Amino acid sequence: MGPGSRWRLASPPPEEVRRALASYPPLVAHLLHNRGIASQEEAERFLAADERLRADPFLLPDMERAVGRLLQALYRGERVAVYGDFDADGISATALLVEALQALGADPIPYIPHRVNEGHGLNSAALRILRDRGCTLVVSADCGITGLQDGGEVPKSLDIIVTDHHLPTGDWSHALAAVNPHLPGSRPYPWPQLAGVGLALKLAQALFSALGRPWDESLLEFAALGTVADVAPLIGENRYIVRRGIQALRRTQRPGLQALASQAGVALSSLDHETIGFILAPRLNAAGRLEHAEPSLRLLLTQDPVEAQALADRLGLLNSRRQELTQKALARAEEELHRQEAEGPLGPLLMVGGADFPAGIVGLVAGRLAEQYYRPAIVYQQDGDYVRGSARSITEFDVTAAIAQCADLLFRFGGHHQAAGFTTPAANLEPLRRRLQEIAREELANLDLRPTLAIDAEAPLSSLPGPTMRFLQDLAPYGLGNRQPSFLARNLFVLDARSLGDGTHARLKMREGNAVWDAVAFRLGDRLAEMQGEIGIVYTFNTDPRSPNGTMEVSLLDFAPSSSSLPLVR
């Protein structure tokens, strides 16, 4: 957030909701209402996040066919490959399926493609390699629903089972079975917003169920990692997966996960969704962004503590390099946007790129631009005659649907509502830019494209510690669909403010009444000079991930001088 952002304070619940939730304190009822909960039963199920949120895996499309073919492969001793995507979701899904199949007596071959050389999804060259290694069945993890990326064919004598949560924009006739809740014409699945690793988990659950065996709940460790890393909505079954998965991660016996946390300086005993999203997942993603994702997969699967530590150290170094490249590319993107702005107002969709943008980090830069400018943003790398782009969007604009309207200009594309990727001939770049700008201009017309910070309730800092704080912990895990509660507090006096780290962040000391509070302000370091006098703040309470005792700290999301009108809107 920053100057120009708007604060939207949620309205209190209506009287009928207050009566239905009367067993909870008023502020708690307010928070539940803000999350669409209007009854005692809904509240209990949401807060428990237990098996009541877990759906029957056989409700998913093609699950019976997928399980039947896998059972046939197990009985015959066939060689099975697991072909996963190179991001943290795909890597986690691959590890989950490999371990599940190993537990059932198979010896699966994992395969992760190279981001640049092979691209997203299945390709016929890799499938031929797997066939030549003796595989007769390939199970995809977090990819495959958009067809073969090189336009080839599935080798004869090789069956494909697709597990993928991406929108089915291509031809999936190559698959013997396609486990994807978004398939047109399929019966509705109660929780269709599973991540790729969530669908891998459902396949494992269905397979164990068909054999009359209990499934290994430690697989939830992988499922939680991938679900949080992929920013899947943390509602419904995803909430169950991540809540239980975090509990399992806190006591994990996997050497790779122990080493990953140790290298990052994270106390597993206090691990939460933020630790995964901001500390562990970026390390798992770093290898695939800069080199090859294979070390990340090996880390998840290894049983050797020495190898685990070496791999975790390598991922830590790659993550540091990834951070450097991201900052340089972001600065380069902002320079280009300033140049565009000098020629006229920025359009409703941002698009920058060039040969000097590393392919592995264009999505990260697009995400930062979308957040900073509150516009859908596309960042691309041009490599000779080809352009690879990554898009991130805002709530009001379905970027994958927009890109789908330009399919005639593209080699391939795919994604979700707010994230997508594509490859196009360089000659089509400008026509693509013009068409996407026109689509965005039409769909976003008359909208106020300023960042809006949703606030749950007005609450002084002193009102939250105690029972309400314990309830906030019960509301977790937080993420898309269940954002972390944020609060408005007025009339705090800044006693001290100083830069934190490289100056991107800041640390404050504030007085509210007779109490003094320490706070951290992430990504607000450039506004350090404004942190003085009396201010109003929007804040949350976060767990310090490096604290073994789970110490809570105040985290500022935005602030404004109390001397001026706070930027509140309804």
Secondary structure as GFF3:
##gff-version 3
##sequence-region A 1 570
A	DSSP	beta_strand	6	9	.	.	.	ID=ss1
A	DSSP	alpha_helix	15	20	.	.	.	ID=ss2
A	DSSP	alpha_helix	26	34	.	.	.	ID=ss3
A	DSSP	alpha_helix	40	48	.	.	.	ID=ss4
A	DSSP	three_ten_helix	51	53	.	.	.	ID=ss5
A	DSSP	three_ten_helix	57	59	.	.	.	ID=ss6
A	DSSP	alpha_helix	63	76	.	.	.	ID=ss7
A	DSSP	beta_strand	79	84	.	.	.	ID=ss8
A	DSSP	alpha_helix	88	103	.	.	.	ID=ss9
A	DSSP	beta_strand	109	111	.	.	.	ID=ss10
A	DSSP	alpha_helix	124	132	.	.	.	ID=ss11
A	DSSP	beta_strand	135	141	.	.	.	ID=ss12
A	DSSP	beta_strand	159	163	.	.	.	ID=ss13
A	DSSP	beta_strand	177	179	.	.	.	ID=ss14
A	DSSP	alpha_helix	196	210	.	.	.	ID=ss15
A	DSSP	three_ten_helix	217	219	.	.	.	ID=ss16
A	DSSP	alpha_helix	220	229	.	.	.	ID=ss17
A	DSSP	alpha_helix	236	249	.	.	.	ID=ss18
A	DSSP	alpha_helix	255	264	.	.	.	ID=ss19
A	DSSP	three_ten_helix	268	270	.	.	.	ID=ss20
A	DSSP	alpha_helix	273	275	.	.	.	ID=ss21
A	DSSP	pi_helix	276	280	.	.	.	ID=ss22
A	DSSP	alpha_helix	281	290	.	.	.	ID=ss23
A	DSSP	alpha_helix	294	301	.	.	.	ID=ss24
A	DSSP	alpha_helix	305	343	.	.	.	ID=ss25
A	DSSP	beta_strand	350	354	.	.	.	ID=ss26
A	DSSP	three_ten_helix	359	361	.	.	.	ID=ss27
A	DSSP	alpha_helix	362	373	.	.	.	ID=ss28
A	DSSP	beta_strand	377	383	.	.	.	ID=ss29
A	DSSP	beta_strand	386	392	.	.	.	ID=ss30
A	DSSP	alpha_helix	399	404	.	.	.	ID=ss31
A	DSSP	three_ten_helix	407	409	.	.	.	ID=ss32
A	DSSP	beta_strand	412	415	.	.	.	ID=ss33
A	DSSP	beta_strand	419	425	.	.	.	ID=ss34
A	DSSP	three_ten_helix	426	428	.	.	.	ID=ss35
A	DSSP	alpha_helix	429	443	.	.	.	ID=ss36
A	DSSP	beta_strand	452	455	.	.	.	ID=ss37
A	DSSP	beta_strand	457	458	.	.	.	ID=ss38
A	DSSP	three_ten_helix	461	463	.	.	.	ID=ss39
A	DSSP	alpha_helix	467	475	.	.	.	ID=ss40
A	DSSP	beta_strand	487	500	.	.	.	ID=ss41
A	DSSP	beta_strand	505	512	.	.	.	ID=ss42
A	DSSP	beta_strand	515	521	.	.	.	ID=ss43
A	DSSP	three_ten_helix	525	530	.	.	.	ID=ss44
A	DSSP	beta_strand	533	543	.	.	.	ID=ss45
A	DSSP	beta_strand	552	561	.	.	.	ID=ss46
A	DSSP	beta_strand	568	569	.	.	.	ID=ss47
###
